[in-house]
């Protein structure tokens, strides 16, 4: 058995092992080896037999390392027990001491592990739990509201978590579930899906069947669903809650469905009459999203009636294919996180961006653009750190992208640029090179001049 492991440059260790051979690689000094074995964080162990990788381990976890070493090494002879060896026996006391030290120091791995455990606890905290924007009494987006209404209609008792209150959970759950948008509905710890899937399951009767299969008790139906009540914003005149006639409801539904993206605002896109309406218009135009609008100041029946239909008390209101997304705050959050474009792509309103187009957009997003491991304030490899220091030392402003956060970009950029390693520095969308070239330009005093032409 042969074990190769990658460490940061600050770690040095001499290892003796009775069951195999260890080879230490300083990840930052040997990028080709790190790339070949897919090393994205250190420490990273690669277990080889007969010259071929057979297993890997990321992070300083003594118990896991001990088990993997013992499993691959096997008993010395057929008479020996095949029970897992302790780390001290399998890898020697030096390994035990060093891995335990790295386990204490490896904060990022611990944080990821802690977040994963927290998410696992959350998705299992109720037999049925909905991760949504807002809460069941006050949903903050139309998709969340729709799922809440369906669960109530089905008589499903459920817990909820407002992802707007905790960005760590919001971003972490996307990776945990491999589901990019919200709401997300879980049953007995398993993801059922988002709004569209829940609607389809509800309409087909499958949702009720799933609940029964998992022994989720359903409340007896027959209780009245509370009618939405108008809640006026502070700057609008208070009015009595009104019911909608069939004709009014039909007209409002026709308006909300009159375009794939429909916004109800004060004023027009050319002349918004309030700042919140102006912000929504700006975002949609910035994202190049086709939309239609309705000026609620010109029709008080629509203005008041839509509050009842949507159970949303203020304006602007944004609808996607007839479903309320929310107001300006929700749209701004979705825009900032990239979720708005994802939702519109899923709904077939805008075309999915090709990888090449995405790479071009990223490269051109800043005159000087650095694709690196980590970010400028927390580089994840020595080469990236050196380039950041060189650029900052020359007083050059630059944008950056963490290739560890997106495997598609990481692999795609290698082909696009015909450059196999990172970091990669671009100027005016043209590849300048990697760490060595940047350091050569810095040494010759040409770095600032080259990136200012």
N, C-alpha and C positions, 0 to 999 in steps of 0.2 A: 504494500500500500504506500502511496505517495500523497502527501498533503501539501498543497500550495496555499499560502494565505497572504492576503494583502493588508498592509498596515499603513497608517499615516506616517509621515516622515519623522514625527516626534517620537515614535516608538522604536526601540531597538531591543532585540531579544535573541539569546542563543538557546536552542532547544535540543534536548536529548530525548529520544523516544525509543521504547523497546519493541514496538509493534510495527514501525514503518519509518518513513523519512519525511521530514518537514523541510519546506523551502520557503524562506521569507522573501516577499517582494514589497518594496516600498512603492505603493500605487502611483504616487505622484512622479516618481523617477522613471517608471516603466509604463507609460501610457498605452503602448501597444499591447502589452500583456493584460493590462486592466481592461482594455476594450475587447480583447479576444475572449476573455472570460466573463464579460458583462458586469464588471465591478462598478457599482454605483455608490457604495458607501463602505466604510472600513470600520472594524475589521471584517474581512470576507474570506471564507475558507472554501477551497476547491478540493474535493476528494477524488483522487485518481486511482484506477487499477489498470494494470497492463497498458499504461500510457494513455488511457481515455478517462475523461471526467465522468464520474458516476453519481456525484451528489455535491451540493453546495450548502453553505450556512452563512447567513448574513447577521452580523452583530455578535457581541461578546456574551454568549450565553453558555456558561460552564456546563450545565446539565446536558444541553443539546449537543455540545461538542463531545462530551464524554460518550453519550449514547451512539453518536454517529461513528466515532473512532472505534468503539467496541464492536459495533455492528459490522463495519467494513473489515476490521482486523480479524475477527473470528477467533475461536480458541486456538491455542498453540498446537494442541494435538486433540485427537478425537476423544480422549479421556477427560479433557477439561470441560468445565461447565460453560455453556453458551450464554449465561446470564450477563447483562450489561456490566461492563467494568466501571469502576469509579474513575473519575478524571485523573486522579493521581497515579493510578496503575496504568491507565491506557496511554496517557500522554506525558507523564512525568511531572514532578512538582513544579518545574519551571513554567510549564504551560499553564498549570492550575493557577499559580500566582499571577501570571501575566494576564490571563483571560479574566480573572476576577477583578484585577485592577482596571482593565479596559471596560468591564461591565459597569464599574462605578463611574467611569469617565464618559461613557458613551451616552450622553444625555439625549441626543436626538433619537437614537433607537429606542431608548426607554420611553420617550415622549410618544413615539408612534405606537409602541406597545400599549401604553396607558390609554391613548385615545381609542385604539381598537377595542380594548376591554370595556371602555366606557360605552362605546357604540353598541357592543354586544349586549351590555346590560340594559341599555335604553330600548333596543328593539325587542328585548324579551321582558320588559318591565310590565307589559300588559298583554293579555292574549291577543288583542287587536290594538295596534297603535298607529296613529297617523302623524307623520312628520309634515307639517304644513306651515303656511305663512299666517301668523295670527293664532287665534284659538277658536274652538267651535262656536263660541258665542259671538266673536268678532273676527271672522276670517279676513285676511288682508289681501286675498286675490280670489278671482272668480273660480279658478280651478280647485283651490282648496275648499271654497264654499260648496262647489258642486259635489265633491266627495263627502263632505260633512252631511249634506242634505240626503245623499244616497244612503249613508250608513244609518242616519236617523230614520229614514223611510223603511229600511230593512229591519229596523229594531235591533241593530247591533250596538252593544255597549263597547265603547272604545276609549283608550287613552290618547293623549295628543302631546306633541312637543312643538313649540313655536321656534322654527329654525331662524327667524329673524333676530332672536335674542341671543344666539350663540353661533358665531361664525365658524368656530372650530368644528362644531357638530355639523353645521351646514355644508362646509367644504369636505369634511372627513367622510360624511355619509355618502357623498357622490362616488368616492372611490370605494368605500366599503361595500356599497350595493351595486357598483358599476351602472348607476342610473343617474343621468346628469341633471335632472330637473325635479321640482317639487310641485305638488305633494307626492309623498311616498307612503303606501299603505302596507303594513306588515301584519301577518297572522302567524302566531306562534313562532315568532322570530324569523319568518321567511317573507321575503318581499313578494307582494302580489303585483304591484305595478303602480303606475301613476293614474292621472285623471282619466285618460282615454280608455285604459284597460279596465278600470273600475266601472266606468259607464257601460262598456261592452258586457262585462260580467253581470252587471245589474240587469241590463235589458234582456240578456239571454237566460237569466235565472241561475247562472253559474255561481254568482257571489253567495247566494243563499246556500247552495249545495256545498261550497267550500267551507262555510261556517259550520254547517252540520257535520261535515266530515271531521272537523277539528274540535267537535264538541263545544262550540261557542254558543252559549244560550242566546236566543233571540227574544226580545220583548214581544208580548202580544200586540199585534197591530190593532188599530181602531182609534187610538188616541189622536186628537187633532194636532196637526202641525201648526205651530204658532205662525201667524201672519207677520211678515216683516213690518216694522214700524219706522217711520221717518224720524231721523235724528238730525236736526238742522245744525249746520256749522255756525260758529258764533257770528259770522258776518252776514248771515242770511236771515230773512224774515221768517219767524216761526209760523208754521202752518199746521193744521190738523192732519193727522194721518188719514189718507183717503184710500178707498178700495178702487180697483181698476175694473172697468167694464171689459167685456170680451173684445169690443172694438178697440179700446185703448191699448189693451195688452197686445192685440194683433199688430197694431200700428207700431208700438215700441219694439216688438220682436222683429218686425220687418226692417225697422231702422237699424237695429244692432246687427242685423245680418245683411245689410245692404252692401257691405264690402268686407273682404277678408279681414282687414284691419280697419276698425271704425273708432273714431274718437269723438266724444261729446265734450266740447270745450266752451269757454266763454270767449266769444269773438270768432275770428277765422285764423287759419294758419298764417296768412299774410299779416294780420293785425290781431294778435291775441289780446284779450281784454284783462288777463290776469297773468301773474308770473308763473303760476303752476301750469297753466295751459301752454304758455310759451316754452317751458322746459320740456314738456312732452313732445311738442311739435319739433323742437330742436333735436331731440334724441332720435325721433323717427326719421327726420331728414338726414341726420348724421349717419345713421345706419342704412340709408337709402332704401327705406321700407315704404312701399306704396300704401297710401291710406286715404280714406275719406273722412270728412268731419261734419259735425252738426253744431250750429251755434245755439246753445240752450237759452241764450238771452233773447232770442227771437220767438220762442214758443214756450210759454210757461206751463202748458199742459205736459209737454215732453219733459221739461225741467223737473217738475214735481213728480210726474208719473214714473220716470226712470229711477228715481230714488226708491220707490216702492218695489218696482220690478227687480232691481238689482240688490236691494237692501244695502245700498252704499250711499252715505249721506251727503257727499260733496262732489265737486267737479275739479278737474277733468275726470272722465271715466274712459278707460280704454278697453275695447272688446276685440277679441281674436276669434273669428268664425262664430260670432254670436255669444261667446262666453266672456264674462267680465274678467279682465286681468287685474285691474285695480286702478288706483290713482297715480299721481305724479311720484310719490315716494316709492311705491312698488316698482313702477317702470324704471325709475332711476337706479334702484338696487339691481334689477334684472339686467339693465344695460351695463352697469359697472362690473357685474360678475360674469357677463357673457351669456347669461341664461336667456335673455330676450332673443338673441339670434338663434340659440338652440331650439327654443320653443317654436319660433317661426319656421325653422327648417323642418322640425318634426311635423308641423301642420301642413307642410308643402307650400308655404307662402313665399319663401325664398329658397333658391337652390342651394344645396350643400356646396360649400367651397371646396374646390379640389386641393389636394396637398400642395401642388405647385403654386397655386394662387395664394394659399395660406402662407407658404414660405416667403413668397415675394412680398406679401403685405408685411410680414414680420421684419424682413430684412430692410424694407424701406420705411419702417415706422420711426426711425431716427437716423439723422445723417451719419452718425457714428454708432454702430450697433454691434454689441458683443454677445455672442452665444457662449455661455459659460456653464460650469457646474456650480450651482448655488447662486447667490446674488452678490452684488458688490460689497455689501456690508457683512456677508457671511459666505465667503467663497468655500466650495467643497473640494477643491484640489489646489495644489501649489501653483500649477501653471496658470489657472484662472486668477489666482491671487496676484501673481506677478504682473499679469496684463492689466488688472485693475489698478495696481499701484503705479504702473508706468503711465497709464492714461491720466490718473489723478495728479501724478507728479508733473505732467506736462500741462495741467490745467484744462484738459479736454472734457467737455460734457459728452456723455454717451448714454444710450439706452442699453438695456440688457435683457436677456431671456435665459431662464434656468432650464437647460436641456434635460435635467434630471426629473423635471416635473411633467415632461411630455415625451414619451418614447417615440411617437410618430414623428415629431419634429426632429428629435435626436437622430433617428436613422435616416429620415428623408433628407436632412441637410447634408449628410455625408455624400449622398448620391448627387444632390443638386449642385453642390460646390465642388465635387470631386476631391474632397479633402477629408481624410478618414478620422481625424482626431479633433478634440476640443481643448482649449477654446478656439473660436473662429471670430475674427474681427472684420467687419464690413464698413466701408466708407462710400457713401452715396450709392449703396446697393451693390458695390463691387467688393469681392473678397480681397482683403489685404494679406491675410495669412493667419498663422497661429502664434504661439508664444515666442518661438525663436525669432521670427521676423519682427515682431513688435519690439522685442528686447534689442535687436540689432539696430532698429530705427532709433530707439531711445539712446543707445550708446553713441550713435553717430550724431545725435542732436537733430535728427531729421523728422522725429515723430510728429511734433506739433505742426511743422510746415507741411508734411505729407497729408495730414488730416485737416488741413485748412485751405487746400488748393481750390 
